[in-house]
Every structure is written in C-alpha cells, then in structure tokens.
Amino acid sequence: MKELGRKTVEEFRNAEKMPVVVVLENIRSAYNVGSVFRTSDAFLVESIYIVGYSAKPPHKEIRKTALGAEETVTWKYFRTTTEAIGELRSNGYRVYAVEQVSESLPLQLLEQEEPVKMGIVFGNEVTGIEQSTILACDGSIEIPQLGMKHSLNIATAVGVVLWEIVRKKLLVHQSINHHQINQQHQKS
C-alpha cells in the first residue's frame, strides 16, 4: 500500500478529514450506497449520514462496491432527514441539497469560506430529494449538465460534487503553499 501512497486503516482513521458530511436520503440501491462509501474514503470525507430506507452496513451489496470503505468511513443512521439536518446544524454545518430547483446554485459557483463545515444531501435515484428536505436546507446546488439527460446516477453525482469541493480546497492550499515558498525565496 505504501508504494501507491495509500493510507492504512489506522492512518485513515487518524487523518484530518474534509469537513463534509454526505447525507443519503432514501437511496434504494445498496450498490450506490457502497459506491458513496468508496468515494467518501477517496476524498477523506468526515462522515456519511444514512437516512430512511437506504441500506446500511453490514450489507453484502454495500461491501461489494465499497471494497472495505464501509470499515473506514464513519457513518450514522437516522430515521428521517430532519433528524440528520438537526444534528448537522447543532454542530455548525451549513446544509445543501444537490437538486435541480429554480434557485439552485451551479456547482462551479459554490464558494467556500475556510473552514466551512458542509452537509450535502443526495436523494433517491428516481424521485430525488424530498421537497421538505430542500426547504430545510440552506440552499441547493446543481451540477450543470449540457446534454439531453439532466440527471446523473447518485454515485456519480456524489463523485462530481465531492471532487469539486476537494479540488477547490486543494487549490487554496496549493496557493498558500506556493505563496509561502515564494516568500521564503524572496528572503534568501
């Protein structure tokens, strides 16, 4: 694992996580839930909140697509999304729904002040996020789509959104590091 730059389970558990909680609202496919675990592991997501009838570990279909990430990524189950959002808010998170609605913000325009703790809600593969959940969120984020189909598989959508958040954080840290290096060279 070391030659590939992968963390051990212990290193993963002790690593600083992205201040992001993925909320899965009534995801019908356990395979999709497993894929979200795997993606969340890849991006060092803080936690996954599993809501409603979404499958939760231990589950053979989750295990098949998570490839062990269900053992590394922290998760918690809630009966309702209202309970999950309540816990996020009580811990200082801003909560966003990923859904195509009239007031949604295109993902590329999402600004992140450092350090913002974010809860990001993803909905059912067919019906999306419940309207009551959308109304309970601080805002909605939309993934721009240019083709005929204007929907993505939940696992794909999670990957796109998490990558954009991580990419922006990496750019900020890279810019800070580059600035510090330039200052050190100027002093020399």
C-alpha positions in Angstrom: 0.0 0.0 0.0 2.8 2.4 0.8 4.2 2.3 -2.7 0.8 3.5 -4.0 0.6 6.3 -1.4 -2.4 4.6 0.2 -3.2 5.1 3.9 -3.6 2.1 6.2 -6.9 1.8 8.0 -5.2 3.3 11.1 -3.7 6.2 9.2 -7.1 6.8 7.5 -8.9 6.9 10.9 -6.3 9.4 12.3 -6.1 11.6 9.2 -7.6 15.1 9.1 -10.9 14.8 7.3 -12.6 17.1 4.9 -15.3 18.9 7.0 -18.0 17.4 4.8 -20.9 15.0 5.7 -22.7 13.2 2.9 -26.3 12.7 3.6 -28.0 9.9 1.7 -31.8 10.3 1.7 -33.8 7.1 0.8 -31.3 5.6 -1.6 -32.8 2.4 -3.0 -29.7 0.7 -4.3 -27.3 -0.7 -1.8 -24.7 -0.7 -4.6 -25.0 3.1 -4.9 -24.6 3.4 -1.1 -21.4 1.2 -1.3 -20.1 3.4 -4.1 -20.6 6.5 -2.0 -18.6 4.9 0.8 -15.8 4.3 -1.6 -15.8 7.8 -3.0 -16.1 9.3 0.5 -13.0 7.3 1.5 -11.1 8.5 -1.5 -11.8 12.2 -0.6 -11.4 11.8 3.2 -15.0 12.8 3.9 -15.7 13.2 7.6 -18.9 11.0 7.7 -21.9 9.6 5.9 -25.4 10.0 7.3 -27.7 7.3 6.0 -31.4 8.2 6.2 -34.7 6.3 5.8 -34.8 3.1 3.9 -31.3 3.5 2.5 -29.2 0.3 3.0 -26.6 0.5 5.8 -23.6 -1.7 6.7 -23.2 -4.5 7.2 -24.7 -5.4 3.8 -23.3 -7.6 1.1 -24.2 -5.3 -1.8 -22.6 -2.3 0.0 -19.5 -4.4 0.7 -19.3 -5.4 -3.0 -18.9 -1.8 -4.2 -17.4 -0.1 -1.1 -14.4 -2.5 -1.2 -13.8 -2.1 2.5 -14.6 1.7 2.7 -17.6 0.8 4.9 -15.0 -0.1 7.5 -13.0 3.2 7.3 -15.6 5.9 6.7 -17.6 6.9 9.8 -21.4 6.6 9.3 -24.5 7.1 11.3 -28.1 6.1 10.6 -31.2 8.4 11.0 -34.8 7.6 10.6 -35.5 11.0 9.0 -33.6 13.6 7.1 -35.0 16.2 9.5 -33.1 14.4 12.4 -29.9 14.3 10.3 -30.1 18.0 9.4 -30.9 18.9 13.0 -27.7 17.2 14.1 -25.6 18.8 11.4 -27.0 22.3 12.3 -26.3 21.7 16.0 -22.7 21.0 15.1 -22.3 24.2 13.0 -22.8 22.7 9.5 -24.3 24.5 6.5 -26.6 22.1 4.7 -27.1 22.0 0.9 -29.3 19.8 -1.2 -28.0 18.6 -4.6 -31.0 19.0 -6.7 -32.3 20.8 -9.8 -34.6 23.5 -8.4 -35.3 27.1 -9.5 -33.0 28.8 -7.0 -30.1 26.2 -7.2 -26.5 27.4 -7.4 -24.4 25.9 -10.2 -21.7 23.7 -8.5 -18.8 25.6 -10.0 -20.0 28.9 -8.4 -20.1 27.4 -4.9 -17.8 29.5 -2.7 -16.3 28.0 0.4 -15.0 30.2 3.1 -12.4 28.4 5.1 -13.2 26.4 7.1 -16.9 25.7 6.3 -18.4 22.6 7.6 -20.9 21.3 5.0 -23.6 18.7 5.0 -24.5 17.7 1.4 -27.8 15.9 0.8 -28.3 13.5 -2.1 -31.7 12.0 -2.8 -33.4 9.0 -4.2 -32.4 7.7 -7.6 -35.9 8.2 -9.1 -37.7 10.9 -7.0 -34.7 13.0 -5.9 -34.7 14.9 -2.6 -38.0 15.3 -0.8 -39.4 18.9 -1.1 -39.5 19.2 2.7 -35.8 18.5 2.9 -35.0 21.0 0.1 -36.8 23.7 2.1 -34.9 22.7 5.3 -31.5 23.2 3.6 -29.5 26.4 3.5 -29.5 26.2 -0.3 -29.4 23.9 -3.3 -26.5 23.0 -5.5 -27.0 21.9 -9.1 -24.5 20.0 -11.3 -24.5 21.7 -14.7 -25.5 19.2 -17.4 -25.3 20.0 -21.1 -26.8 17.0 -22.8 -30.3 15.7 -23.3 -30.4 13.8 -20.0 -30.5 16.1 -17.0 -29.8 13.5 -14.3 -26.9 11.6 -13.0 -26.7 8.4 -11.0 -26.4 9.2 -7.3 -23.0 7.7 -7.0 -21.7 9.7 -10.0 -23.3 12.9 -8.6 -21.6 12.3 -5.2 -18.2 11.9 -7.0 -18.7 15.1 -9.1 -19.7 17.2 -6.1 -17.1 15.9 -3.7 -14.4 16.3 -6.3 -15.3 20.0 -6.9 -15.2 20.7 -3.2 -11.9 18.9 -2.7 -10.4 20.5 -5.9 -11.2 24.0 -4.6 -9.7 23.2 -1.2 -6.6 21.7 -2.9 -6.2 24.9 -5.0 -6.4 27.1 -1.9 -3.8 25.0 0.0 -1.6 24.9 -3.1 -1.9 28.6 -3.5 -1.0 29.2 0.2 2.0 26.8 0.0 3.2 28.4 -3.3 2.9 31.9 -1.7 4.9 30.7 1.4 7.6 29.2 -0.8 7.9 32.5 -2.8 8.2 34.5 0.4 11.0 32.2 1.6 12.8 32.6 -1.7 12.5 36.4 -1.5 14.1 36.4 1.9 17.1 34.3 0.7 
